[in-house]
Amino acid sequence: MTTAKPDKRTQFSIWYFVAVLLLLFLLPDWLSNQPHTIRYSEFRALVATGELRDVSVAAEEVTASVPRSQLAAYLPSGALDGIPTGNGDLIRVRAVRVEDPGLLPLLEDAGVAYSGISENTWLTSLLSWLLPLGLLILFWSFMLRRMSGGLGGSGSGSMMSIGKSKAKVYMEKDTRVTFEDVAGVDEAKAELQEVVDFLQDPEKYSRLGAHIPKGVLLVGPPGTGKTLMARAVAGQAGVPFLSISGSEFVEMFVGVGAARVRDLFNQARGMAPAIIFIDELDALGRARGANPMMANDEKEQTLNQLLVELDGFDPSSGLILLAATNRPEILDQALLRAGRFDRQVLVDRPDRIGRAQILAVHVRKITLARDVDLDHIAALTPGFTGADLANLVNEAALLATRRNADAVILEDFNAAIERIIAGLEKKNRILSEHERRTVAYHELGHALVAMSLPGVDPVQKVSIIPRGISALGYTLQRPTEDRFLLSEEELRNRMTVLLGGRAAESLIFNMTSTGAADDLQKATAIARDMVTRFGMIPALGQVTYETAPQGLMQQRVFSAERQYSEATAEAIDQSIRQLIDQAFNSATGILTEHRDTLDSGAQRLLEVEVLSGEALQELLRNEARPATLHST
């Protein structure tokens, strides 16, 4: 059994406490032995009495022992209070000498015995040189420690440790994550299971001459569980896990990052079999020469050293390199070639079945009501990542706690979904009556258009309670299934729903407001994609005019130089506007047809502030019923 060593800060505190205690005990005795200082004139008067004892004459001062009663006669009343007395009721006194040649004759005339003191000043001279030098050394030592800490020094904090690896080492029992804690990514788990089998039984693969990939790159959007998956591999295999971020390699001084890469691999070789995990690899492995105007020698040397280390270690030794990134498109191609990162594993957003499995993992930590259907919650959360689902479960548990419930129910999950998607309710935000009516008609316009078109996500709720930063109301639509392909008709219907709010404002108030800014932006993005990427405009042909979103971040990349003529650019602009106008006119026609339902629904929404999808369906059914005449 090993005994943990006390922390250096704890040791320093103990010694500091001991020093203070010694000072408190010794200081009174030291003070008591110090002579009492008197004036030189008083000292000469005491010499004349002949009562002085043990007189010592030095170059700078004279000291003597005087009876307390004799000394009191020459000092003010109460001056000797609190001064301890030595043997024979004597008090030791001192006086600073002045230029007085008659002092020695005066002592001889009074019959007082005296002696001289030979002063040795070598210690004082030595301290006058060593003390400033020592203070200067302490100051520079402190500054170097601060600098080494800011530059990434580890361990002792000295400048010599700046090139040491800053990886966090988790031993077998520290990881505490296995494949049972990872759900919704079955394909990725199957790929990485082979790595686990190799770490547990390397002879199985070397029997036929096969070797495990040197590097495995985990690729996926943020929050999908890439880091969790890497830790699960180490926990499942029961090997040490060295985790470090790509940004921790890059420093201001050239060569520091390369030194840390070497130290990391040397440290891992000493623990083999082990797993090295580099998170956010794009911070370290960005393509070299991508921007010649902003070259960075430190980053390039660090990347070069990583490439050398990948070529230099043998995977049969039990050393596996895992890395994660959400921007694989910017990585250097030398990293991705065979023999380095041989295998790329996609950790994508989970589908409906995967979301249900992830929810099953996270609800273990909370008290869940028996009637909660996780598959139903999974259907309401398309596009959610594993991190989003973990946040959803936590938010639902917090909502249940606020109402002092015994368990988390389905309504808590519904409220948590709305809070994550739309933001926190702002019930204290006061709107004018005109603004409330505008928002009510705007949201009812979205809802009625969505309920009137085929292939559109069903409406679950309409609210005029402000949420988030700028949303004054919202219409909540939830898909019934995951969609991967959309037809031209479905895209047109989505634009029509987005423009339903603007159409309602124009129809009822004969004006437009700023409330449709986000709707217009989304509708324009859909129309632009239909024209420039999907080839859905016959007049422009089956041609792509813009670059598709690059990488997993899904950011549109616009080329600095257009690859088409001015006439084509004008045709693109006209086609986008035509699609938007058609969607707006279609939404206006639908709302004109359901004008009575729009008015009654808006009035009802102003009264209750929230309408469910069932209530809206009931309004449409009442509109469709024929009038009945009752007579007597």
C-alpha positions in Angstrom: 0.0 0.0 0.0 1.5 3.4 -1.0 1.2 6.4 1.1 0.2 9.6 -0.6 2.8 12.4 -0.4 1.6 15.6 1.2 1.1 18.5 -1.1 3.9 21.1 -1.3 1.5 23.9 -0.3 0.5 21.9 2.8 4.2 21.4 3.7 4.8 25.1 3.3 1.8 25.9 5.5 3.0 23.6 8.3 6.5 25.1 8.3 5.1 28.6 8.3 2.9 27.8 11.3 5.9 26.3 13.2 8.0 29.5 12.4 5.3 31.7 13.8 5.0 29.7 17.0 8.8 29.9 17.5 8.7 33.6 16.9 5.9 34.1 19.4 7.9 32.2 22.1 11.3 33.7 21.5 10.4 37.3 20.7 9.5 38.2 24.4 12.8 36.8 25.7 14.8 38.6 23.0 13.0 41.9 23.7 13.6 41.5 27.4 17.4 41.2 26.9 17.6 44.5 24.9 19.1 47.5 26.8 16.9 50.4 27.7 18.0 53.5 25.7 18.6 56.7 27.6 20.1 60.1 26.7 23.8 60.6 26.8 23.4 63.5 29.3 21.5 61.1 31.6 24.2 58.5 31.3 26.9 61.1 32.3 24.7 62.0 35.3 24.5 58.4 36.4 28.3 58.1 36.0 28.8 60.8 38.6 26.8 58.8 41.2 29.3 56.0 41.0 26.5 53.3 40.9 27.1 52.0 37.4 28.1 48.3 36.9 29.6 46.4 33.9 30.2 49.5 31.9 31.2 48.7 28.2 32.5 51.4 25.9 32.2 50.9 22.2 32.8 53.2 19.3 29.1 54.0 18.7 27.5 53.4 22.1 28.1 52.8 25.8 26.2 50.3 27.9 25.9 49.7 31.7 23.9 48.2 34.5 22.1 50.6 36.9 20.0 50.0 40.0 16.4 50.5 39.3 15.9 53.1 42.1 18.9 55.1 41.0 17.8 55.1 37.3 14.2 56.2 38.3 15.5 59.4 39.8 16.8 60.6 36.4 13.9 59.5 34.2 10.3 60.8 33.9 7.6 59.2 36.1 6.5 55.9 34.7 9.3 55.5 32.2 10.4 52.2 33.7 7.0 50.6 33.8 7.0 47.2 32.2 10.8 47.0 31.9 12.1 43.7 33.4 14.8 43.8 36.1 18.0 41.6 36.1 20.0 40.3 38.9 20.4 42.6 41.9 17.5 44.8 40.7 19.7 46.1 37.9 18.5 47.4 34.6 20.7 47.4 31.5 20.9 50.7 29.7 22.5 52.1 26.6 23.3 55.5 25.2 24.6 56.6 21.9 28.0 58.2 22.2 28.8 61.8 21.3 32.2 63.4 20.7 33.2 63.5 24.4 36.9 63.2 25.2 36.1 63.6 28.9 34.1 60.4 29.3 37.0 58.2 30.3 38.4 60.6 32.9 34.9 61.0 34.3 34.6 57.2 34.7 38.0 57.1 36.5 37.2 60.0 38.8 33.9 58.3 39.8 35.7 55.0 40.5 33.6 53.1 37.9 35.3 50.1 36.3 34.9 49.9 32.5 36.0 47.9 29.6 36.2 48.4 25.8 34.5 46.4 23.1 36.3 45.4 20.0 33.7 45.5 17.2 33.9 42.9 14.4 32.2 44.3 11.4 32.9 41.5 8.9 29.5 39.9 9.3 27.7 43.3 8.8 29.8 43.9 5.7 29.1 40.5 4.4 25.3 40.8 4.9 25.4 44.2 3.2 26.6 42.4 0.1 24.7 39.1 0.3 21.3 40.4 1.4 20.6 42.5 -1.8 22.1 39.8 -4.0 19.8 37.2 -2.3 16.7 39.4 -2.7 17.6 39.8 -6.4 18.0 36.1 -6.9 14.6 35.4 -5.2 12.9 38.0 -7.4 14.3 36.5 -10.6 13.4 33.0 -9.4 9.8 34.1 -8.8 9.6 35.8 -12.2 11.0 32.7 -14.0 8.4 30.5 -12.2 5.6 32.8 -13.3 6.9 32.9 -16.9 7.3 29.1 -17.1 3.7 28.7 -15.7 2.3 31.0 -18.4 4.3 29.3 -21.1 3.0 25.9 -20.3 5.6 24.6 -17.8 4.5 21.6 -16.0 5.5 19.8 -12.9 8.0 21.9 -10.9 7.1 25.0 -13.0 10.7 25.7 -14.1 11.8 26.8 -17.6 13.3 23.4 -18.2 9.8 21.8 -18.1 8.3 23.9 -20.9 8.7 21.1 -23.4 7.1 18.5 -21.2 3.8 17.0 -22.3 0.6 18.4 -20.6 -1.4 15.3 -21.3 -3.8 14.1 -18.6 -3.2 10.4 -17.8 -6.1 8.3 -16.8 -5.2 4.8 -15.6 -7.5 1.8 -16.1 -9.7 2.4 -13.1 -9.8 6.2 -13.6 -11.6 6.1 -17.0 -14.8 4.6 -15.6 -16.4 4.7 -19.1 -17.2 1.6 -21.2 -19.3 0.9 -24.3 -22.3 0.5 -22.1 -22.2 4.2 -21.4 -22.2 5.0 -25.1 -25.4 4.7 -27.2 -26.8 5.7 -30.5 -23.6 5.2 -32.5 -23.6 1.5 -33.1 -21.6 1.7 -36.3 -18.8 3.6 -34.6 -18.8 1.2 -31.7 -18.4 -1.7 -34.1 -15.5 0.0 -35.8 -13.7 0.7 -32.5 -14.4 -2.8 -31.0 -11.6 -4.1 -33.2 -9.2 -1.7 -31.6 -10.4 -3.0 -28.2 -9.8 -6.6 -29.2 -6.3 -5.8 -30.5 -5.3 -4.1 -27.2 -6.7 -7.1 -25.2 -5.2 -9.8 -27.5 -2.6 -8.5 -30.0 -1.4 -12.0 -30.9 -4.8 -12.7 -32.5 -4.1 -10.2 -35.2 -0.4 -10.9 -35.7 -1.1 -14.6 -36.3 -1.9 -14.0 -40.0 0.4 -11.0 -40.4 -2.3 -8.3 -40.0 -1.7 -5.1 -38.0 -4.1 -2.7 -36.4 -4.4 0.8 -37.8 -1.9 3.2 -36.3 -4.4 6.1 -36.0 -8.1 6.3 -35.8 -9.8 9.7 -36.5 -13.2 10.3 -35.0 -15.1 12.7 -37.2 -18.5 14.3 -36.3 -20.4 17.4 -35.4 -19.9 19.0 -31.9 -21.7 17.2 -29.1 -22.0 13.7 -30.7 -19.7 12.0 -28.2 -16.3 11.7 -29.9 -14.4 12.2 -26.6 -16.7 9.9 -24.7 -16.2 7.3 -27.4 -12.4 7.5 -27.1 -12.6 7.2 -23.3 -14.9 4.2 -23.7 -12.4 2.5 -25.9 -9.7 2.9 -23.2 -12.1 1.8 -20.4 -13.3 -1.2 -22.4 -9.8 -2.3 -23.1 -8.6 -1.6 -19.6 -5.4 0.4 -20.7 -4.0 3.8 -19.7 -5.6 6.8 -21.5 -3.5 9.9 -22.3 -5.7 12.8 -23.2 -4.6 16.1 -24.6 -6.0 18.9 -26.7 -4.5 19.9 -30.0 -4.2 23.5 -28.9 -1.9 22.6 -25.9 0.9 21.7 -28.3 1.1 25.2 -29.9 3.1 27.8 -28.0 4.7 31.1 -28.8 8.3 29.7 -29.0 9.3 27.7 -32.0 10.1 24.1 -31.1 8.1 23.8 -27.9 5.2 22.0 -29.6 7.5 19.5 -31.3 9.2 18.8 -28.0 5.8 18.2 -26.4 4.9 15.7 -29.1 8.1 13.8 -28.6 7.6 13.7 -24.8 3.9 12.6 -25.2 4.9 9.6 -27.3 7.8 8.7 -25.1 5.5 8.8 -22.1 3.0 6.6 -23.9 5.6 4.1 -24.9 6.5 3.6 -21.3 2.9 2.7 -20.5 2.1 0.5 -23.5 -0.3 -0.9 -24.2 -2.0 2.5 -24.0 -4.2 5.0 -26.0 -3.2 8.5 -26.9 -6.2 10.8 -27.5 -5.7 14.2 -29.2 -8.9 16.2 -29.0 -9.6 19.1 -31.5 -6.9 17.8 -33.9 -7.7 20.7 -36.3 -5.9 23.1 -34.0 -2.7 21.1 -34.6 -3.1 19.5 -38.0 -4.4 22.4 -40.1 -3.2 22.2 -43.7 0.2 23.7 -44.3 0.5 26.4 -46.8 -3.2 27.1 -46.9 -2.6 30.8 -46.2 0.9 31.8 -47.3 0.4 35.3 -45.9 0.0 33.9 -42.4 2.6 31.2 -42.1 3.3 29.8 -38.6 6.6 28.0 -38.2 5.7 26.7 -34.7 2.5 25.0 -35.9 4.2 23.5 -39.0 7.1 22.1 -36.9 4.7 20.7 -34.4 2.7 19.0 -37.2 5.9 17.7 -38.8 6.9 16.1 -35.5 3.5 14.5 -35.2 3.9 13.0 -38.7 7.3 11.7 -37.8 6.0 10.1 -34.6 3.2 8.5 -36.5 5.7 6.9 -38.9 8.1 6.0 -36.1 6.0 3.8 -33.8 4.9 0.2 -34.4 1.3 -0.5 -33.5 2.2 -4.0 -32.6 3.7 -2.5 -29.4 0.2 -1.8 -28.2 0.1 2.0 -28.8 -3.0 3.4 -30.5 -3.5 7.0 -31.5 -7.1 8.3 -31.4 -8.0 11.8 -32.5 -11.2 13.8 -32.9 -12.2 16.8 -35.0 -15.4 18.4 -36.3 -13.5 20.1 -39.2 -11.9 17.3 -41.2 -11.9 19.4 -44.4 -9.1 21.7 -43.1 -6.7 18.9 -42.0 -3.4 18.4 -43.8 -3.6 15.6 -46.3 -0.3 14.1 -45.0 -2.2 13.3 -41.8 -5.0 11.4 -43.5 -3.0 9.2 -45.8 -2.7 5.5 -45.3 -0.1 4.5 -42.7 -1.0 7.4 -40.3 -4.7 7.9 -39.7 -5.7 4.8 -41.6 -9.2 4.7 -40.4 -11.8 7.5 -40.1 -14.9 6.8 -38.0 -18.0 9.0 -38.4 -19.7 9.8 -35.1 -22.8 11.4 -36.6 -26.0 12.8 -35.1 -28.1 9.8 -33.9 -31.3 8.7 -35.6 -34.6 8.1 -33.8 -33.6 4.7 -32.5 -30.2 6.0 -31.4 -31.8 9.0 -29.6 -34.0 6.6 -27.7 -30.9 4.6 -26.7 -29.1 7.7 -25.6 -32.0 8.8 -23.5 -32.1 5.4 -21.9 -28.5 5.9 -20.7 -29.1 9.4 -19.3 -32.4 8.7 -17.5 -30.6 6.2 -15.3 -29.5 9.1 -13.1 -33.0 10.6 -12.6 -36.3 9.3 -11.1 -38.5 8.7 -14.1 -42.3 8.2 -14.2 -43.3 4.8 -15.4 -45.5 6.0 -18.2 -42.8 8.1 -19.9 -42.2 6.7 -23.4 -38.6 7.4 -24.4 -39.3 6.5 -28.0 -41.9 9.3 -28.1 -39.4 11.8 -26.7 -36.9 10.6 -29.3 -39.4 11.3 -32.1 -39.8 14.9 -30.8 -36.0 15.6 -30.9 -34.8 15.3 -34.5 -31.3 16.6 -35.0 -30.4 16.5 -31.3 -26.9 15.3 -30.5 -25.9 13.2 -27.5 -24.9 16.4 -25.6 -28.3 18.0 -26.4 -30.2 14.9 -25.1 -28.1 14.9 -21.9 -29.0 18.6 -21.4 -32.7 17.8 -22.2 -32.8 15.1 -19.5 -31.2 17.5 -17.0 -33.6 20.4 -17.8 -36.6 18.1 -17.4 -35.3 16.9 -14.0 -34.8 20.6 -13.0 -38.4 21.4 -14.0 -39.7 18.5 -12.0 -37.7 19.6 -9.0 -39.1 23.1 -9.2 -42.6 21.9 -8.9 -41.7 19.5 -6.0 -42.7 16.4 -8.0 -41.7 12.8 -7.1 -40.7 11.9 -10.6 -40.1 13.4 -14.0 -43.1 13.1 -16.3 -43.6 13.6 -20.1 -44.8 17.2 -19.6 -41.4 18.1 -18.1 -39.7 16.7 -21.2 -42.0 18.7 -23.5 -41.4 21.9 -21.6 -37.6 21.2 -21.6 -37.7 20.7 -25.4 -39.4 24.1 -25.9 -37.0 25.8 -23.6 -34.0 24.4 -25.5 -35.4 25.2 -28.9 -37.2 28.5 -28.3 -35.5 29.8 -25.2 -36.7 30.8 -21.7 -40.2 32.2 -21.4 -40.3 36.0 -20.8 -43.6 36.3 -19.0 -42.6 39.7 -17.6 -42.0 41.2 -21.1 -45.0 43.5 -21.6 -46.2 44.0 -25.2 -48.7 46.6 -26.3 -52.1 45.5 -27.4 -51.3 46.2 -31.1 -48.1 44.2 -30.8 -49.9 41.2 -29.2 -52.5 41.2 -32.0 -49.8 41.4 -34.6 -47.9 38.5 -33.1 -51.1 36.4 -32.7 -52.1 36.8 -36.3 -48.5 36.2 -37.4 -48.2 32.9 -35.5 -51.7 31.8 -36.6 -50.7 32.5 -40.2 -47.7 30.0 -39.8 -50.0 27.4 -38.2 -52.9 27.5 -40.6 -50.7 27.4 -43.7 -48.8 24.4 -42.2 -52.0 22.6 -41.4 -53.3 23.1 -44.9 -50.3 21.8 -46.9 -49.2 18.2 -47.4 -45.8 16.9 -46.4 -45.3 19.5 -43.7 -44.3 18.8 -40.1 -47.5 18.8 -37.9 -48.1 21.8 -35.6 -47.8 20.9 -32.0 -48.3 24.3 -30.3 -48.7 28.0 -31.0 -47.8 30.6 -28.4 -47.6 34.4 -28.1 -45.5 34.2 -24.9 -42.1 35.8 -25.6 -39.1 33.5 -25.4 -35.4 33.8 -25.7 -33.7 36.9 -26.8 -35.9 38.2 -29.5 -38.8 35.8 -30.1 -42.1 37.4 -29.4 -44.0 34.2 -30.2 -43.5 30.9 -31.8 -45.1 28.1 -33.7 -43.8 24.7 -32.7 -43.7 22.0 -35.5 -42.3 18.5 -34.7 -41.5 16.0 -37.4 -42.9 12.5 -37.1 -39.8 10.9 -38.7 -36.2 11.6 -39.7 -36.0 12.9 -43.2 -32.9 12.7 -45.4 -34.4 13.6 -48.8 -36.8 16.4 -49.7 -38.7 16.9 -52.9 -39.2 20.2 -54.8 -42.8 20.3 -53.6 -41.8 19.8 -50.0 -39.3 22.6 -50.2 -41.9 25.0 -51.7 -44.3 24.1 -49.0 -41.7 24.8 -46.3 -41.2 28.3 -47.9 -44.9 28.8 -47.9 -45.2 28.0 -44.2 -42.3 30.4 -43.4 -44.0 33.2 -45.2 -47.4 32.5 -43.6 -46.7 35.0 -40.8 -45.8 37.8 -43.2 -48.9 37.0 -45.4 -51.2 37.1 -42.3 -49.8 40.6 -41.3 -50.3 41.9 -44.8 -53.8 40.4 -45.1 -55.1 41.7 -41.8 -53.3 44.9 -41.1 -52.3 45.8 -44.7 -48.7 46.4 -43.5 -45.6 44.5 -42.7 -43.4 44.4 -39.6 -39.9 43.4 -38.5 -41.2 40.2 -37.0 -40.7 38.2 -40.2 -37.0 38.9 -40.5 -35.9 35.4 -39.5 -38.6 33.8 -41.6 -37.5 35.7 -44.7 -33.9 34.7 -44.1 -34.7 31.0 -43.9 -37.0 31.1 -46.9 -34.4 32.9 -49.0 -31.8 30.3 -48.0 -34.1 27.5 -49.2 -34.9 29.3 -52.5 -31.2 30.0 -53.1 -30.3 26.3 -52.6 -33.1 25.2 -54.9 -31.8 27.6 -57.6 -28.0 27.3 -57.2 -27.4 23.8 -55.7 -30.3 21.5 -56.4 -30.9 22.3 -60.1 -34.7 22.7 -59.6 -35.2 25.6 -62.1 -35.5 24.3 -65.6 -34.5 27.6 -67.2 -31.1 27.4 -65.5 -30.5 23.7 -66.3 -29.1 20.9 -64.2 -26.1 23.0 -63.1 -24.6 23.9 -59.7 -23.7 27.5 -59.4 -22.5 27.7 -55.7 -20.2 25.5 -53.6 -22.0 23.2 -51.2 -21.5 23.8 -47.4 -18.1 22.5 -46.5 -17.4 20.1 -43.7 -19.5 19.2 -40.7 -20.0 22.8 -39.6 -22.3 23.3 -42.6 -21.2 26.8 -43.4 -21.8 28.2 -46.9 -18.6 29.0 -48.7 -18.8 31.8 -51.3 -16.2 31.8 -54.0 -14.3 35.1 -54.5 -14.6 34.7 -58.3 -18.0 33.7 -59.7 -17.9 30.9 -62.2 -20.9 32.2 -64.2 -21.8 35.2 -66.3 -23.6 38.4 -65.3 -26.6 37.2 -67.3 -26.7 34.0 -65.3 -26.4 35.9 -62.0 -29.4 38.0 -63.0 -31.3 34.9 -63.8 -30.5 33.4 -60.4 -31.7 36.5 -58.6 -34.9 36.6 -60.6 -35.5 32.9 -60.0 -35.0 33.3 -56.2 -37.4 36.2 -56.1 -39.9 34.3 -58.2 -39.9 31.4 -55.8 -40.3 33.7 -52.8 -43.2 35.5 -54.5 -44.9 32.3 -55.4 -44.7 31.1 -51.8 -46.0 34.4 -50.4 -49.0 34.4 -52.9 -49.8 30.8 -52.0 -49.7 31.5 -48.3 -52.0 34.6 -48.8 -54.4 32.5 -50.8 -54.6 29.8 -48.0 -55.2 32.4 -45.3 -57.8 34.2 -47.4 -59.7 30.9 -47.7 -59.5 30.4 -44.0 -60.1 34.0 -42.9 -62.8 33.2 -40.4 -60.6 30.6 -38.7 -57.7 33.0 -38.7 -59.8 35.6 -36.9 -61.3 33.3 -34.4 -58.0 31.5 -33.7 -56.2 34.8 -33.2 -58.9 36.0 -30.8 -58.7 32.7 -28.9 -54.9 33.0 -28.8 -55.1 36.5 -27.4 -57.2 35.1 -24.5 -55.3 32.0 -23.6 -51.8 32.8 -25.1 -51.1 29.2 -26.0 -53.0 26.9 -28.3 -52.3 23.2 -28.8 -52.3 21.4 -32.2 -55.6 19.7 -31.2 -57.3 23.0 -30.5 -56.2 24.3 -33.9 -57.5 21.1 -35.6 -60.8 21.7 -33.8 -61.0 25.2 -35.2 -60.5 23.9 -38.7 -63.2 21.2 -38.3 -65.7 23.8 -37.0 -65.0 25.9 -40.1 -65.7 22.9 -42.4 -69.1 22.0 -40.8 -72.1 23.2 -42.7 -74.5 25.6 -41.1 -77.7 24.0 -39.7 -81.0 25.9 -39.4 -83.2 25.0 -36.4 -86.8 26.2 -36.5 -89.9 25.6 -34.4 
